[in-house]
Amino acid sequence: MNLARALGSIGGLTLVSRVLALGRDQLQAGYVGANFASDAFLVAFRLPNMFRALFAEGAFSAAFIPLFNRKVEEGGGTAAGIDFAERALALLFPVLLVMTALLLAAAWPLTFALSGGFQRQHPTAEQFAFAVQLSRFTIPYLMLISLVSLLGGILNSLNRFWVNAAAPILLNIAMVGGLVFFHGHDPYETARVQAMSVTVGGALQLAWLWWACRQAGVSLRLRMPRIDDDVRQMLRLIVPAATGAGAAQINLAISTALAGKFLSAGSISAIYYADRLNQLPLGLIGIGLGTVLLPVISRLLSSGRDVEAMETQNRGLELALFLTLPATAAFVFAGEAIIRGLFQHGAFSADDAVRAGQALSAFSLGLPSYVLVKVLTPGFYARADTRTPVRLALYSVAINLIGNLILIPTLAHWELGQIGPPLATALASTINVVSLYVVLVRRGHFALDPQVKRKVPRLALAALLMGGALLLVAPLVAPYLTGSFIMRGVALTVLVGAGVAIYALACVVTGAYRLADLKTLLRRRAST
């Protein structure tokens, strides 16, 4: 498999989804702004987002894909893997039905926990009831995305990565369509439409994956649930993997709750818009690499090709840092300018842009670690070890909680409380990825090869040179970032284009990459 090409396929579709999401966020900023209605929707949206990362992008994939591949590799072929998938579905479906009903019944305390009761905002009974209603609209998405994760895991194991990568596009189409055609006359009506469109998008995703499986010759039957040895092993892997793979989302949920409790109205929204931009490279690079690496490494290890598995992981780390470090520098040195160009219009004010820009710069300090977690955890999951990542992730969650409790009230004195959650999250994620790396190295499951050791310091220097240049370019384009839609687009294109060109030049000057290196990277194949 060509790792860069596989990432490019997934990354290209993810890019389409993220561009649609960016358009959705721009529409939402214009129609709703940063206020209680926006905060209420984002709290309701936090649960589906967290559950998707915990389950669809994390726990289920980590548990299901290695076991599915093992069934195929042991000689039973695809039929044996599908038989295992049917047994997993038989247990998953009734559990999801019961869980969805319980969550709908518990929407009030759930909303209170995720928002900190919006304590600093002093909501009326009607406002809090509105927030609970939005949560009830989004909760069914959890069941839908869990079923999507099962079908997507099958398709990923069959090397049909692009089909699963295309599914989030449908969610964003539903949400953009809701904003364009059904937005209300006030922020509350529009927020309600957005919450409804989340579940509509989940239904579209499930229909797409079901159709794709049928096209691939996979037709799952719904059986009576039975817990056999294979299903029992999957369950043992899912619970720790949910916390391990979703540590960043758990940290964000904690940050959201504390922000709702301690910070003023609009702070949750400022943190959200910053996180959306921060998630762009994570979605394009980190999730794409994690999606590709897990089935590839699990197949290599299953066939005893440990050296090739380690070499594949090294190339994944190299590719991740090559693409992530410049994004980090751009967000640190030009975060506010980017926020202004994207969101400062309509109900989204200049003060909102300042707060979101500050939060983005803080979030981006942890961006390399967010991505590297996706590169390193397949080294554990492919060996059916989900306990170690969860143990380390729990330490990360504790660090994030302590960091939020210290940073939010401290920085709030200087009207910088919105920086507290992103800084705490970045610190926790960095400690998490360092811990994962140390454990893998100590076990002999990973070691940096000479190529990575030579290139990483040079890539970091190239990114710093680019960031310094953007610090000079940003004031020149600033007057055009809040003009017409076309003017803002041109100004952002100039800013981003200058950053890309400077980084490419800096990579050559520092010796991080030569043209021959790039050709080798694109042609390199990890045979499977």
Secondary structure, DSSP 4 states (H G I P E B T S, - for coil): -BHHHHHHHHHHHHHHHHHHHHHHHHHHHHHT-SSHHHHHHHHHHHHHHHHIIIIIIIIHHHHHHHHHHHHIIIIIHHHHHHHHHHHHHHHHHHHHHHHHHHHHHTHHHHHHHHHGGGGGG---HHHHHHHHHHHHHHTHHHHHHHHHHHHHHHHHHTT-HHHHHHHHHHHHHHHHHHHHHH--SSHHHHHHHHHHHHHHHHHHHHHHHHHHHHHTT-----------HHHHHHHHHHHHHHHHHTHHHHHHHHHHHHHHHHS-TTHHHHHHHHHHHHHHHIIIIIIHHHHHHHHHHHHHHHTT-HHHHHHHHHHHHHHHHHHHHHHHHHHHHHHHHHHHHHH-STT--HHHHHHHHHHHHHHHTTHHHHHHHHHHTHHHHTTT--HHHHHHHHHHHHHHHHHHHHHHHHHHTTT-GGGHHHHHHHHHHHHHHHHHHHHHHHTTS----HHHHHHHHHHHHHHHHHHHHHHHHHHHHGGGTTS-HHHHHHHHHHHHHHHHHHHHHHHHHHTS--HHHHHHHHH-B---
